[in-house]
Amino acid sequence: MAGRRLVSAYAALHYDTSVQLRDGRGAGRHVLWPAGWKVCAQQPAAGTPLRGRRVTLTVVKREETCP
């Protein structure tokens, strides 16, 4: 998911996947408009079977660089 826009990342996940968002800047910002954010990292790693696990996406605003 890294490098994708947040909206695209949501679309790639199954509808029943629990997703937690983490501010990549560490400022505790909330994502109110997903189209304005991009994914920098994900946990678990890409290709890992989810089997009901929560996915954590580290995100920053689209104009920002990933840490």
C-alpha positions as CSV (number, residue, x, y, z in Angstrom):
1,M,0.0,0.0,0.0
2,A,3.0,2.3,0.5
3,G,3.0,5.1,-2.0
4,R,-0.7,4.8,-2.8
5,R,-3.3,7.4,-2.1
6,L,-5.3,6.5,0.9
7,V,-8.5,6.2,-1.1
8,S,-6.8,3.6,-3.4
9,A,-5.5,1.7,-0.4
10,Y,-9.0,1.5,1.1
11,A,-10.3,0.2,-2.2
12,A,-7.6,-2.6,-2.3
13,L,-8.6,-3.9,1.1
14,H,-11.5,-6.2,1.7
15,Y,-14.7,-4.5,3.1
16,D,-14.4,-6.5,6.3
17,T,-10.8,-5.5,7.0
18,S,-10.3,-3.4,10.1
19,V,-8.1,-0.4,9.3
20,Q,-6.3,1.8,11.8
21,L,-4.7,5.1,10.6
22,R,-1.5,6.5,12.1
23,D,-0.2,10.0,11.4
24,G,3.2,9.6,9.9
25,R,4.3,13.0,11.3
26,G,3.5,11.9,14.9
27,A,1.2,14.9,15.4
28,G,-1.9,12.8,16.1
29,R,-3.8,14.3,13.3
30,H,-7.1,12.8,12.3
31,V,-7.9,11.9,8.7
32,L,-11.1,13.7,7.9
33,W,-10.8,13.7,4.1
34,P,-9.0,10.5,2.9
35,A,-8.5,11.9,-0.6
36,G,-6.0,14.4,0.8
37,W,-3.7,11.7,2.3
38,K,-1.2,9.1,1.1
39,V,0.1,5.9,2.6
40,C,3.8,5.7,3.7
41,A,3.9,2.3,5.4
42,Q,1.6,-0.5,6.4
43,Q,1.6,-3.2,9.1
44,P,1.4,-6.2,8.5
45,A,3.7,-6.2,5.5
46,A,2.3,-6.4,1.9
47,G,1.4,-10.0,1.0
48,T,0.8,-11.1,4.5
49,P,-2.5,-13.0,4.9
50,L,-4.9,-10.9,7.0
51,R,-7.2,-13.5,8.4
52,G,-9.2,-11.0,10.4
53,R,-6.1,-9.0,11.5
54,R,-6.2,-5.2,11.7
55,V,-4.2,-3.3,9.1
56,T,-2.4,-0.2,10.3
57,L,-1.6,2.4,7.7
58,T,0.9,5.2,8.4
59,V,-0.3,8.2,6.4
60,V,0.7,11.8,5.7
61,K,-1.0,14.6,3.7
62,R,-0.4,14.2,0.0
63,E,1.9,17.2,-0.3
64,E,4.1,16.0,2.5
65,T,7.0,13.6,2.2
66,C,7.0,10.3,4.1
67,P,9.3,10.1,7.1
